Amino acid sequence: MRTVILDIGSLDQGLAAFGETWASGLPESSARISFASPELLWKVLSAKRWELLKAMTGKEAMSVRGAARLVGRDVKAVHSDIHALLVAGVLRKTDDGQVVFPFDTVHIDFMLKAA
């Protein structure tokens, strides 16, 4: 099972985590995508985009039109959401131009602290 961990962290923290994973030599069973702030995470993972990810979880690669059909939404709107998720590194594009969410589970990890 492949898990993606979405968290809040700086570039330095992300690079350090990558270095630890690389040095361990263990096979990759999870991926980590870090966002600079909780606000950025929620901007990228809007309610509609979250719905799209839930629908694509565990599915094979598909076209944008196929993804739109899957969630019952307009192709143009889904295209826009897919583009944002590709830029954020959440979705991947295959060699033949289809999109895939290559994870079986999503774990969101961040802490809210008193100001």
C-alpha positions as CSV (number, residue, x, y, z in Angstrom):
1,M,0.0,0.0,0.0
2,R,1.4,3.4,-1.0
3,T,0.6,6.3,1.3
4,V,1.1,10.0,0.6
5,I,1.8,12.2,3.7
6,L,0.7,15.8,3.3
7,D,2.3,18.1,5.8
8,I,3.4,21.6,6.7
9,G,7.1,22.3,6.6
10,S,9.9,24.4,5.1
11,L,12.0,23.4,2.1
12,D,14.9,22.6,4.5
13,Q,12.7,20.2,6.5
14,G,11.5,18.5,3.3
15,L,15.1,18.1,2.0
16,A,16.2,16.7,5.3
17,A,13.3,14.1,5.3
18,F,14.2,13.2,1.7
19,G,17.9,12.8,2.7
20,E,16.9,10.5,5.6
21,T,14.7,8.3,3.3
22,W,17.4,8.2,0.6
23,A,20.1,7.2,3.1
24,S,17.9,4.4,4.6
25,G,18.0,2.5,1.4
26,L,14.5,1.1,2.2
27,P,12.0,0.7,-0.5
28,E,9.6,3.7,-0.8
29,S,6.2,2.8,0.6
30,S,5.2,6.4,1.1
31,A,5.8,9.9,-0.3
32,R,5.7,13.2,1.5
33,I,4.5,16.5,0.0
34,S,5.1,19.5,2.2
35,F,3.3,22.8,2.0
36,A,4.7,26.1,3.3
37,S,1.6,26.9,5.4
38,P,-1.7,25.4,6.4
39,E,-3.4,28.1,4.3
40,L,-1.5,26.9,1.2
41,L,-2.4,23.3,1.9
42,W,-6.1,24.2,2.1
43,K,-5.9,26.4,-1.0
44,V,-4.4,23.5,-3.0
45,L,-6.8,20.9,-1.5
46,S,-10.1,22.7,-1.9
47,A,-13.3,20.7,-1.3
48,K,-13.7,19.9,-5.0
49,R,-10.1,18.8,-5.4
50,W,-10.4,16.6,-2.3
51,E,-13.5,15.0,-3.8
52,L,-11.5,14.4,-7.0
53,L,-8.6,12.8,-5.1
54,K,-11.0,10.6,-3.1
55,A,-12.6,9.4,-6.4
56,M,-9.2,8.7,-8.0
57,T,-7.7,6.9,-5.1
58,G,-6.9,3.3,-6.1
59,K,-7.9,3.8,-9.7
60,E,-5.8,3.4,-12.8
61,A,-4.5,6.4,-14.9
62,M,-7.3,8.2,-16.7
63,S,-8.0,11.1,-19.0
64,V,-9.2,14.5,-17.7
65,R,-12.6,13.7,-19.3
66,G,-12.6,10.3,-17.4
67,A,-11.9,12.1,-14.1
68,A,-14.7,14.6,-14.8
69,R,-17.1,11.7,-15.4
70,L,-16.0,10.0,-12.3
71,V,-17.0,13.0,-10.1
72,G,-19.9,14.2,-12.3
73,R,-18.4,17.6,-13.0
74,D,-17.6,19.9,-16.0
75,V,-14.5,18.9,-17.9
76,K,-13.1,22.4,-17.9
77,A,-13.4,22.8,-14.1
78,V,-11.9,19.4,-13.5
79,H,-9.0,20.2,-15.9
80,S,-8.3,23.3,-13.8
81,D,-8.3,21.3,-10.6
82,I,-6.1,18.6,-12.1
83,H,-3.6,21.2,-13.3
84,A,-3.3,22.7,-9.8
85,L,-2.8,19.2,-8.3
86,L,-0.2,18.4,-10.9
87,V,1.7,21.6,-10.1
88,A,1.6,20.7,-6.4
89,G,2.9,17.2,-7.1
90,V,-0.2,15.5,-5.7
91,L,-1.2,14.0,-9.1
92,R,1.2,12.5,-11.7
93,K,1.0,12.6,-15.5
94,T,1.7,9.4,-17.4
95,D,3.8,9.2,-20.6
96,D,0.6,9.0,-22.6
97,G,-0.9,12.2,-21.1
98,Q,-3.3,10.6,-18.6
99,V,-3.4,11.5,-14.9
100,V,-3.1,9.2,-11.9
101,F,-3.2,9.5,-8.2
102,P,-0.6,6.8,-7.4
103,F,-1.5,6.4,-3.8
104,D,-3.9,4.1,-1.8
105,T,-4.1,6.3,1.3
106,V,-3.6,9.9,2.3
107,H,-2.3,11.1,5.6
108,I,-2.5,14.8,6.5
109,D,-0.1,15.7,9.3
110,F,0.1,19.2,10.9
111,M,-0.3,20.7,14.3
112,L,-2.3,23.8,15.4
113,K,-0.6,25.7,18.2
114,A,-1.6,28.6,20.3
115,A,-0.3,31.9,18.9
